[in-house]
Amino acid sequence: MAPPKSRLSGHSKKAQYSVFTGYLLAGLGALIGAALLVISLAQPTAFSTLRGGAAEIVRPVGEATSVARSSNASIWERLSAYYRAGSQNVALREEVELARIRLAEAESVAQENERLKSLLSLSESEIEPVAVSRIVGSSSSSSRRFAYLGVGRNAGITPGMPVRSPRGVIGRVLETSGNTSRILLLTDSESVLPVRRASDETVAFAEGRGDGLLRIRLINLGINPLELGDLFVTSGVGGYYRPGVAVAILTERTQDGGLARLVADPSGTDFVSIEPISQTEAVRGAETPAEQDLGQ
């Protein structure tokens, strides 16, 4: 027996009501949509309140997603910045090291230029030197303080000639050979040099101590007028040294004078000039050992 055909909706009240309700709702939706479309075209601001309310509802969600995006971006930027900072620090350290090397080289060049200018001033001083020579040796194992030059009698050097560096006096020629000379340094324990304070006429003797310092002994005893930092120059007494050449700077006061360090340190001197004796007649006319010591 064949199955019966499907019944039409008209045979069921419930189905008929469902179809009718569907059509009715569809028609109402279409009418409402059309009405809203007409209103939105005629009055664009009519639904601003609704749009604002909807925006307020979805704002927290939008903020959350925005914060998430910015957080991810900032983390990435921080990581990238950290990596770039490391590379930049390495490059900056290399640049600073290179700049330090260049600065040291520039200082070395400046010192060399200063030394060359000093050597030039030796040969262009107001008194023409007999010779300019390098210090080729010095005493180191005894209390005596001598130095040796690479010029001698063949260059016109004679005993008694003062020897100075660009900074000041370092001693005088003690003896000579054909091509070498021995210098008695001011710091030798047998060296005595007449000096005066550069700022006035306070006279004294600069005596070597054998330890690199000079003992300044005042001639006029009484109240010690010396002050730390006083500069002493040659007085010209005795005839060996011309007056006004720097000798020493006072570093310590004593009852009868003080202690002073040399302005021209022989250990830091490369080249020296050998000058003629200032007053040959005075040196030759010295009649007593005391006068000869005064000339030292």
LUMLO-280036 format. One record per residue (C-alpha): x, y, z. Coordinates in Angstrom, 1 decimal, decimal comma, padded with zeros to 4 digits. Layout:
# residues N
+--------+--------+--------+
:     xx :     yy :     zz :
+--------+--------+--------+
:      X :      Y :      Z :
...
+--------+--------+--------+
***
This chain:
# residues 296
+--------+--------+--------+
:     xx :     yy :     zz :
+--------+--------+--------+
:  000,0 :  000,0 :  000,0 :
:  001,5 :  003,4 : -001,0 :
:  002,3 :  006,0 :  001,7 :
: -000,1 :  008,9 :  001,9 :
:  000,9 :  012,2 :  000,4 :
:  002,1 :  015,1 :  002,8 :
: -000,7 :  017,1 :  004,1 :
: -000,9 :  020,8 :  003,2 :
: -000,5 :  023,4 :  005,9 :
: -004,1 :  024,3 :  005,5 :
: -005,0 :  021,1 :  007,2 :
: -003,2 :  022,3 :  010,4 :
: -004,1 :  025,4 :  012,3 :
: -000,8 :  025,5 :  014,1 :
:  001,2 :  025,5 :  010,9 :
: -001,1 :  028,1 :  009,4 :
: -000,5 :  030,4 :  012,5 :
:  003,3 :  029,9 :  012,2 :
:  003,3 :  030,9 :  008,5 :
:  001,1 :  033,9 :  009,1 :
:  003,3 :  035,0 :  012,1 :
:  006,4 :  034,7 :  010,0 :
:  004,9 :  036,8 :  007,2 :
:  003,7 :  039,3 :  009,7 :
:  007,1 :  039,7 :  011,4 :
:  008,8 :  040,0 :  008,1 :
:  006,5 :  042,7 :  006,9 :
:  006,9 :  044,6 :  010,2 :
:  010,7 :  044,3 :  010,0 :
:  010,6 :  045,6 :  006,4 :
:  008,3 :  048,5 :  007,4 :
:  010,5 :  049,3 :  010,5 :
:  013,7 :  049,2 :  008,4 :
:  012,2 :  051,4 :  005,7 :
:  011,0 :  053,8 :  008,4 :
:  014,5 :  053,9 :  010,0 :
:  016,1 :  054,4 :  006,6 :
:  013,8 :  057,4 :  005,9 :
:  014,5 :  058,9 :  009,3 :
:  018,3 :  058,5 :  009,0 :
:  018,2 :  060,2 :  005,6 :
:  015,9 :  063,0 :  006,8 :
:  017,5 :  063,4 :  010,2 :
:  021,2 :  062,1 :  010,3 :
:  021,5 :  063,1 :  014,0 :
:  018,4 :  061,3 :  015,2 :
:  020,3 :  058,1 :  016,1 :
:  023,4 :  059,7 :  017,6 :
:  022,3 :  058,8 :  021,1 :
:  021,9 :  055,2 :  020,1 :
:  025,3 :  055,2 :  018,4 :
:  026,9 :  056,8 :  021,5 :
:  025,3 :  054,2 :  023,7 :
:  026,6 :  051,4 :  021,5 :
:  030,1 :  053,0 :  021,5 :
:  030,0 :  053,2 :  025,3 :
:  029,1 :  049,5 :  025,5 :
:  032,0 :  048,3 :  023,3 :
:  034,5 :  050,9 :  024,7 :
:  036,0 :  048,5 :  027,4 :
:  036,6 :  045,8 :  024,8 :
:  038,3 :  048,4 :  022,5 :
:  040,5 :  049,7 :  025,2 :
:  041,5 :  046,2 :  026,2 :
:  042,5 :  045,3 :  022,6 :
:  044,3 :  048,7 :  022,2 :
:  046,3 :  048,2 :  025,5 :
:  047,2 :  044,7 :  024,3 :
:  048,5 :  046,0 :  021,0 :
:  050,4 :  048,8 :  022,6 :
:  051,9 :  046,5 :  025,2 :
:  053,1 :  044,1 :  022,5 :
:  054,5 :  047,0 :  020,5 :
:  056,3 :  048,5 :  023,6 :
:  057,8 :  045,2 :  024,6 :
:  059,1 :  044,7 :  021,1 :
:  060,4 :  048,3 :  021,0 :
:  062,1 :  047,7 :  024,4 :
:  063,8 :  044,6 :  023,2 :
:  064,9 :  046,3 :  020,0 :
:  066,2 :  049,3 :  021,9 :
:  068,1 :  047,1 :  024,3 :
:  069,7 :  045,3 :  021,4 :
:  070,5 :  048,6 :  019,7 :
:  071,9 :  050,1 :  023,0 :
:  074,3 :  047,2 :  023,4 :
:  075,6 :  047,7 :  019,8 :
:  075,9 :  051,4 :  020,3 :
:  077,7 :  051,0 :  023,6 :
:  080,3 :  048,8 :  022,0 :
:  080,7 :  051,3 :  019,2 :
:  081,0 :  054,2 :  021,7 :
:  083,6 :  052,4 :  023,7 :
:  085,7 :  051,8 :  020,6 :
:  085,4 :  055,5 :  019,7 :
:  086,4 :  056,6 :  023,2 :
:  089,4 :  054,3 :  023,1 :
:  090,4 :  055,6 :  019,7 :
:  090,0 :  059,2 :  020,9 :
:  092,1 :  058,5 :  024,0 :
:  094,9 :  057,1 :  021,8 :
:  094,7 :  060,1 :  019,5 :
:  094,8 :  062,5 :  022,5 :
:  097,9 :  060,7 :  023,8 :
:  099,5 :  061,0 :  020,4 :
:  098,7 :  064,7 :  020,3 :
:  100,1 :  065,3 :  023,8 :
:  103,3 :  063,4 :  022,7 :
:  103,6 :  065,6 :  019,6 :
:  103,1 :  068,7 :  021,8 :
:  105,8 :  067,6 :  024,2 :
:  108,2 :  066,9 :  021,3 :
:  107,4 :  070,4 :  019,8 :
:  108,1 :  071,9 :  023,2 :
:  111,4 :  070,1 :  023,5 :
:  112,4 :  071,2 :  020,0 :
:  111,6 :  074,8 :  020,8 :
:  113,7 :  074,5 :  024,0 :
:  116,6 :  073,1 :  022,0 :
:  116,1 :  076,0 :  019,5 :
:  116,2 :  078,5 :  022,4 :
:  119,6 :  077,0 :  023,5 :
:  121,2 :  078,1 :  020,3 :
:  119,3 :  081,4 :  020,0 :
:  120,0 :  082,7 :  023,6 :
:  121,3 :  086,2 :  024,2 :
:  124,8 :  084,6 :  024,8 :
:  126,0 :  082,5 :  022,0 :
:  126,9 :  079,0 :  023,4 :
:  130,2 :  077,5 :  022,8 :
:  128,5 :  074,2 :  022,0 :
:  125,3 :  072,3 :  022,3 :
:  125,6 :  068,6 :  023,3 :
:  123,7 :  065,7 :  024,6 :
:  124,3 :  064,3 :  028,1 :
:  125,8 :  060,9 :  027,5 :
:  126,2 :  059,6 :  031,0 :
:  126,0 :  060,4 :  034,7 :
:  127,2 :  059,0 :  038,1 :
:  124,7 :  056,9 :  040,0 :
:  126,4 :  054,7 :  042,5 :
:  128,2 :  057,3 :  044,7 :
:  127,4 :  060,5 :  046,6 :
:  129,2 :  062,5 :  044,0 :
:  127,1 :  063,9 :  041,2 :
:  128,7 :  064,1 :  037,8 :
:  127,5 :  064,1 :  034,2 :
:  129,3 :  063,6 :  030,9 :
:  128,9 :  065,4 :  027,6 :
:  129,7 :  064,3 :  024,1 :
:  131,9 :  067,4 :  023,3 :
:  135,4 :  068,4 :  024,7 :
:  138,5 :  070,4 :  023,9 :
:  138,0 :  069,9 :  020,2 :
:  134,8 :  071,9 :  020,4 :
:  136,4 :  074,7 :  022,4 :
:  135,2 :  073,5 :  025,8 :
:  137,4 :  074,5 :  028,8 :
:  137,0 :  073,8 :  032,6 :
:  134,8 :  076,2 :  034,5 :
:  132,3 :  076,9 :  031,7 :
:  128,7 :  076,9 :  032,9 :
:  126,3 :  074,3 :  031,6 :
:  122,6 :  074,9 :  031,4 :
:  119,4 :  073,3 :  030,0 :
:  116,5 :  075,3 :  028,6 :
:  115,1 :  075,6 :  032,1 :
:  118,2 :  076,7 :  034,0 :
:  121,7 :  075,9 :  035,3 :
:  122,7 :  072,3 :  035,9 :
:  126,4 :  072,7 :  036,7 :
:  129,8 :  073,6 :  035,2 :
:  132,6 :  071,8 :  033,3 :
:  135,1 :  070,2 :  035,6 :
:  137,5 :  068,6 :  033,2 :
:  137,7 :  067,9 :  029,5 :
:  139,3 :  065,5 :  027,0 :
:  139,4 :  065,6 :  023,2 :
:  135,7 :  064,8 :  022,6 :
:  134,1 :  064,5 :  026,1 :
:  133,7 :  066,6 :  029,2 :
:  132,9 :  065,9 :  032,8 :
:  130,4 :  068,2 :  034,6 :
:  130,1 :  069,0 :  038,3 :
:  126,4 :  069,1 :  038,9 :
:  124,9 :  071,6 :  041,3 :
:  123,6 :  068,7 :  043,5 :
:  127,1 :  067,4 :  044,1 :
:  128,2 :  067,7 :  047,7 :
:  131,3 :  069,8 :  046,7 :
:  129,2 :  072,3 :  044,6 :
:  128,7 :  075,8 :  046,0 :
:  126,9 :  078,4 :  043,9 :
:  126,2 :  082,1 :  044,8 :
:  122,5 :  082,9 :  044,3 :
:  119,9 :  085,5 :  045,1 :
:  116,2 :  085,5 :  045,4 :
:  114,6 :  086,5 :  042,1 :
:  112,1 :  088,9 :  043,8 :
:  114,7 :  091,0 :  045,6 :
:  118,4 :  091,1 :  046,5 :
:  118,4 :  088,5 :  049,3 :
:  121,7 :  086,7 :  048,7 :
:  122,7 :  083,2 :  049,7 :
:  124,7 :  080,1 :  048,7 :
:  123,2 :  077,1 :  047,0 :
:  125,1 :  074,1 :  048,3 :
:  124,7 :  070,6 :  046,9 :
:  123,7 :  067,8 :  049,2 :
:  124,3 :  064,8 :  047,0 :
:  120,6 :  063,7 :  047,2 :
:  119,1 :  065,8 :  044,4 :
:  118,3 :  068,8 :  046,6 :
:  120,1 :  072,1 :  047,3 :
:  120,7 :  073,7 :  050,7 :
:  120,0 :  077,4 :  050,6 :
:  122,3 :  079,1 :  053,2 :
:  121,6 :  082,8 :  053,8 :
:  124,7 :  085,0 :  054,1 :
:  122,9 :  087,5 :  056,5 :
:  121,7 :  085,5 :  059,5 :
:  118,8 :  086,7 :  061,5 :
:  115,1 :  086,5 :  060,8 :
:  114,6 :  084,1 :  057,8 :
:  112,7 :  086,1 :  055,1 :
:  112,4 :  083,1 :  052,7 :
:  109,0 :  081,7 :  051,8 :
:  108,0 :  078,4 :  050,1 :
:  108,0 :  078,8 :  046,3 :
:  110,7 :  081,4 :  046,2 :
:  112,8 :  081,3 :  043,0 :
:  116,6 :  081,6 :  043,2 :
:  118,7 :  082,7 :  040,3 :
:  122,5 :  083,1 :  039,8 :
:  123,9 :  086,2 :  041,3 :
:  126,9 :  086,5 :  039,0 :
:  129,3 :  086,7 :  041,9 :
:  132,5 :  084,8 :  041,3 :
:  132,5 :  085,3 :  037,5 :
:  131,6 :  081,8 :  036,3 :
:  127,9 :  082,2 :  035,8 :
:  126,1 :  085,2 :  034,3 :
:  123,5 :  086,7 :  036,6 :
:  119,8 :  086,0 :  036,4 :
:  119,7 :  082,3 :  035,3 :
:  117,1 :  080,1 :  037,2 :
:  118,6 :  077,7 :  039,7 :
:  116,1 :  076,3 :  042,3 :
:  112,8 :  076,7 :  044,0 :
:  112,5 :  076,7 :  047,8 :
:  110,5 :  073,7 :  049,1 :
:  111,3 :  073,8 :  052,9 :
:  112,4 :  076,5 :  055,3 :
:  115,2 :  076,0 :  057,9 :
:  116,7 :  078,3 :  060,5 :
:  119,4 :  079,7 :  058,3 :
:  117,7 :  079,3 :  054,9 :
:  116,0 :  076,3 :  053,4 :
:  116,0 :  073,3 :  051,0 :
:  115,3 :  073,8 :  047,3 :
:  114,7 :  071,6 :  044,3 :
:  116,5 :  072,3 :  041,0 :
:  114,5 :  074,1 :  038,3 :
:  116,5 :  072,1 :  035,7 :
:  116,6 :  068,4 :  036,7 :
:  119,6 :  066,8 :  035,0 :
:  117,9 :  063,4 :  034,9 :
:  115,1 :  064,9 :  032,7 :
:  117,4 :  066,8 :  030,4 :
:  118,6 :  065,5 :  026,9 :
:  120,5 :  068,4 :  025,5 :
:  122,4 :  071,2 :  027,2 :
:  124,4 :  074,3 :  026,1 :
:  127,9 :  075,1 :  027,3 :
:  128,3 :  078,8 :  027,7 :
:  131,5 :  080,9 :  028,0 :
:  132,6 :  081,9 :  031,4 :
:  130,9 :  085,1 :  032,3 :
:  133,9 :  087,1 :  033,7 :
:  137,1 :  085,4 :  032,7 :
:  139,2 :  088,1 :  034,3 :
:  137,4 :  087,7 :  037,6 :
:  137,9 :  083,9 :  037,6 :
:  141,6 :  084,3 :  036,7 :
:  142,1 :  086,9 :  039,4 :
:  140,8 :  084,8 :  042,2 :
:  143,7 :  084,8 :  044,7 :
:  142,4 :  082,6 :  047,5 :
:  140,6 :  079,2 :  047,7 :
:  137,7 :  080,9 :  049,3 :
:  137,2 :  083,2 :  046,3 :
:  137,5 :  080,2 :  044,0 :
:  134,8 :  078,4 :  046,0 :
:  132,7 :  081,5 :  045,7 :
:  133,0 :  081,1 :  042,0 :
:  131,6 :  077,6 :  042,2 :
+--------+--------+--------+
***
